[in-house]
Amino acid sequence: METVPLKQTQVQVRVNEFVRSVYNWMAIGLGITGLVAYYVAHSAFTLNLILRNPYLPLFAMIIWFFLGIFINARMHKLQPTTATVLYVIYASLMGFALSTIFLAYTAASIASTFFICSAAFIACSIFGWATKRDLTSFGGFLFMGLIGIIIASLVNIFVASQAVSTIISYIGVFVFLGLTAYHTQHLKAMALSQPDGLDAGVMRKGAILGALSLYVTFINLFLFLLHIFGGARE
């Protein structure tokens, strides 16, 4: 009679450890991104390098995008150490690409937007974890919205409409808030599906993969919120 509660406790402990590891890796990634972005924006050498080569942040973003695809596709074949190094490089590239926000927005607005983003992200994560509703179909709708945002953003590069850009930002906020809940629920299911006795290296790779999806969601949510609430430098 005692074996069932004991097994449930063991499962809960395993799930908690896995989820804690995921959020730790996400926090590490965000920390690396923030530090790199701040250093690049406040270093005379790197700042002059970007000013002389304005396409460098875009180039870093392109590498970041394809590196993310590579990590997701090859994670099961990567060594844990290699996966960790690639994740650090991934977060660093985003930091380099985001360094320009310190040139466009005030430090106070960046900080306040970060706290707003963190609070909204945590609230949606809690909802995604606690809700009994299956968000799978909702996730499909959100991914369609994401594709729409990408297409609209590409079109707006040529149109250059501030009104369209603002509308995209508001839609983007709602889409990525929804994706936060969706990814969190998926993370919970992922944690429950982990068998007992998994190698620590395999667990770390799973945690990094989970952290990657939450990291990307947080970054995009932050950027859309920054476009709405950020105070431009004069």
Residue pairs with C-beta under 8 A, 6 or more apart in sequence:
10 196
11 192
14 191
14 194
14 196
15 188
15 191
15 192
15 194
18 190
18 191
18 194
18 203
18 206
18 207
18 210
19 187
19 188
19 191
21 203
21 204
21 207
22 187
22 207
22 210
22 211
22 214
23 211
23 214
24 207
24 211
25 87
25 207
25 208
25 210
25 211
26 211
26 214
26 215
26 218
28 91
28 211
29 87
29 90
29 91
29 211
29 212
29 215
30 91
30 215
30 218
30 219
32 88
32 91
32 92
32 95
33 91
33 92
33 94
33 95
33 98
33 219
34 95
35 95
36 91
36 92
36 94
36 95
36 96
36 99
37 95
37 96
37 98
37 99
37 101
37 102
38 99
38 102
39 46
39 99
40 46
40 47
40 50
40 95
40 96
40 99
41 47
41 99
41 100
41 101
41 102
41 103
42 102
46 99
49 56
50 56
50 57
50 99
50 100
56 96
57 96
57 97
57 98
57 99
57 100
58 97
60 93
60 94
60 96
60 97
61 93
61 94
61 97
63 93
64 90
64 93
64 94
64 97
67 86
67 89
67 90
67 93
68 90
68 212
68 216
70 86
71 78
71 83
71 86
71 87
71 90
71 208
71 209
71 212
72 209
72 212
75 83
75 205
75 208
75 209
76 205
78 86
78 205
79 201
80 200
80 201
80 202
80 204
80 205
83 204
83 205
83 208
84 204
84 208
87 208
87 211
87 212
90 212
91 215
94 219
98 219
101 110
101 226
101 230
102 110
103 233
104 230
104 232
104 233
105 226
105 230
105 231
105 232
105 233
106 230
106 231
106 232
106 233
108 231
109 226
109 229
109 230
109 231
110 226
110 230
112 229
113 222
113 225
113 226
113 229
113 230
114 222
116 225
116 229
117 218
117 221
117 222
117 225
120 177
120 180
120 221
120 225
121 177
121 180
121 217
121 218
121 221
124 177
124 178
124 180
124 181
124 184
125 180
125 181
125 184
125 214
127 181
127 184
128 135
128 180
128 181
128 182
128 183
128 184
128 185
128 188
129 184
129 185
129 188
131 181
131 185
134 185
135 181
135 182
135 185
138 178
138 182
139 178
139 179
139 182
139 186
142 175
142 178
142 179
142 182
145 171
145 174
145 175
145 178
146 175
146 179
148 171
149 168
149 171
149 172
149 175
152 164
152 168
153 168
156 164
156 165
156 168
165 227
166 227
166 228
168 224
169 224
169 225
169 227
169 228
170 224
170 228
172 220
172 221
172 224
173 221
173 224
173 225
173 228
176 217
176 220
176 221
176 224
177 221
179 217
180 214
180 217
180 218
180 221
183 213
183 214
183 217
184 214
186 213
187 210
187 213
187 214
190 206
190 210
194 203
194 206
